[in-house]
Amino acid sequence: MTTPPAVPRTPTDSAVTLAHIMSEHDTNLYGTVHGGVVMKLIDDAAAAAAGRHAGVPAVTVSVEEMSFLAPVRAGDLLTVRARVDHAGRSSMDVSVVVTAERWNLTGPVTRVATAQLVFVAVDADGQPHRVPALLPQSAVEQRRERLARERRVRRAKGLPADPADPAGRRPE
């Protein structure tokens, strides 16, 4: 494992916002955007946030949670916001929120998906790379960091991400 970057970082330091106008090429037979297209954008934004935090590339280890909350249609402007919530030795927990709005109208913004992913920073040889400490600043960032640590402990014990559901399912 390579040496850690010297300077701890805040969640804001590595936050990423990705925007993409969805087209008909992204849709399925129902006229809505394929979930896999949204998943790729989530992974792209989360990888960028993790890589920014680490200062080196980061690879996806797991998708802890992925929830699709509302359909996305061609012509929607999708905004994907990713941030690092917890940093370990070489891994990072990243949260993502996806919203949609019509590209050409001022109007309601709808939360369409959320996700929790885990990344590992890697050096040029593909080996784990130490990441800087995360310094949450606000009460919200501190809460997100605490929740990410709790998820990490549950993962290490082989427990579901959501302690309210022993089978690992999310409530409808």
CORSUL-V39044 format. One record per residue. SS is DSSP state (helix for helix, strand for strand, loop for the rest). PHI is phi in radians with two decimals (NA if undefined). PSI is psi in whole degrees, -180 to 180 (* if undefined). Layout:
BEGIN
ss=<SS	SS>
phi=<PHI	PHI>
psi=<PSI	PSI>
END
This chain:
BEGIN
ss=<loop	strand	loop	loop	loop	loop	loop	loop	strand	loop	helix	helix	helix	helix	loop	strand	strand	strand	strand	strand	strand	loop	loop	helix	helix	helix	strand	loop	loop	loop	loop	strand	strand	loop	helix	helix	helix	helix	helix	helix	helix	helix	helix	helix	helix	helix	helix	helix	helix	helix	helix	helix	helix	helix	loop	loop	loop	strand	strand	strand	strand	strand	strand	strand	strand	strand	strand	strand	loop	loop	loop	loop	strand	loop	loop	strand	strand	strand	strand	strand	strand	strand	strand	strand	strand	strand	strand	loop	loop	loop	strand	strand	strand	strand	strand	strand	strand	strand	strand	strand	strand	strand	loop	loop	loop	loop	loop	loop	loop	strand	strand	strand	strand	strand	strand	strand	strand	strand	strand	strand	strand	strand	loop	loop	loop	loop	loop	strand	strand	loop	loop	loop	loop	strand	loop	loop	loop	loop	helix	helix	helix	helix	helix	helix	helix	helix	helix	helix	helix	helix	helix	helix	helix	helix	helix	helix	loop	loop	loop	loop	loop	loop	loop	loop	loop	loop	loop	loop	loop	loop	loop	loop>
phi=<NA	-1.38	-1.29	-1.34	-1.06	-1.28	-1.79	-1.07	-2.21	-1.60	-1.02	-1.15	-1.03	-1.98	-1.09	-2.26	-2.16	-2.06	-2.13	-2.62	-1.49	-1.38	-2.10	-1.12	-1.17	-1.60	-1.62	-1.78	-1.17	-1.57	1.47	-1.90	-1.23	-0.97	-1.00	-1.13	-1.17	-1.12	-1.05	-1.12	-1.12	-1.07	-1.11	-1.06	-1.16	-1.13	-1.13	-1.13	-1.12	-1.11	-1.13	-1.08	-1.12	-1.32	1.41	-2.50	-1.03	-2.29	-1.96	-1.24	-1.71	-2.76	-1.85	-1.29	-2.72	-2.51	-2.16	-1.72	-1.81	-2.74	-1.24	-2.02	-2.12	-0.98	1.64	-1.38	-1.60	-1.61	-2.05	-1.99	-2.00	-2.16	-2.63	-1.41	-1.79	-2.69	-2.17	-1.73	-1.23	-2.29	-1.88	-2.44	-1.65	-2.15	-1.82	-2.33	-2.18	-2.06	-2.13	-2.35	-2.65	-1.16	-1.13	-1.94	-2.24	-1.62	-3.04	-1.17	-1.84	-1.97	-1.29	-1.95	-2.83	-2.40	-2.72	-2.20	-2.23	-2.13	-2.17	-2.14	-1.34	-2.27	-1.51	-1.10	-1.64	1.39	-1.62	-0.96	-2.12	-1.07	-1.97	-1.19	-1.11	-1.76	-2.00	-1.12	-1.72	-1.57	-1.08	-1.14	-1.11	-1.15	-1.12	-1.08	-1.16	-1.10	-1.11	-1.14	-1.08	-1.11	-1.08	-1.07	-1.10	-1.10	-1.04	-1.07	-1.58	1.32	-1.62	-1.15	-1.08	-1.81	-1.15	-1.30	-2.23	-1.09	-1.54	1.49	-1.57	-1.61	-1.14	-1.25>
psi=<135	170	152	149	146	-30	120	155	154	163	-34	-32	-33	5	144	139	124	132	141	130	123	142	176	-23	-18	-5	161	-170	-16	-3	8	161	136	136	-35	-31	-44	-41	-40	-42	-38	-48	-40	-49	-42	-40	-39	-42	-45	-43	-39	-44	-45	-29	5	168	153	141	149	127	-45	156	106	-35	141	119	127	121	-27	153	153	139	160	137	-8	141	112	131	123	119	125	146	149	128	-24	142	128	-144	-52	-5	158	137	128	132	144	137	133	130	159	147	159	136	-30	10	150	123	-160	144	128	131	121	-19	154	156	154	124	159	133	155	133	139	147	-173	-22	5	13	151	141	130	143	155	158	153	131	87	136	-51	169	-37	-46	-38	-40	-44	-39	-42	-45	-38	-40	-41	-42	-40	-44	-44	-40	-46	-29	-2	21	160	155	-35	111	-17	-15	99	-21	-5	7	150	141	148	*>
END
